[in-house]
């Protein structure tokens, strides 16, 4: 079987005040924050640069819909297009269409509890 999820790509959550959350995490936990949150850099077992994103969202954000949860996980994957086709064949609910940017491809699914999950085929070098 081909690889599916290769790591955690991001942790996203809703908060009343995203700026205050970023400031708190920067002051108390040393996060290097920017407009999007904080990016954590690490190397995979082959030594390739990889990133994981931590991002607070406004509590009225629609980005996590149709899930009603205040969080969303982002998982790093290989070959997103093929994976989405396989998941659809397996009966997994696909949310929206795959989107492509200079930093990677994104797709969304719902898990068995209705939580929206973001799948990301990253282009980590876009952040270097």
Protein Blocks (a to p, Z undefined) as FASTA:
>chain_A
ZZfbfbdfbdcdddfblmlmmmmmmmmnopacdfkopadddddfkopacddddddddfkb
cklpcbfbfbdcddddehkllmmmmmmmnopacehjddddfkbccdddddfkopacdddd
ddfklmZZ
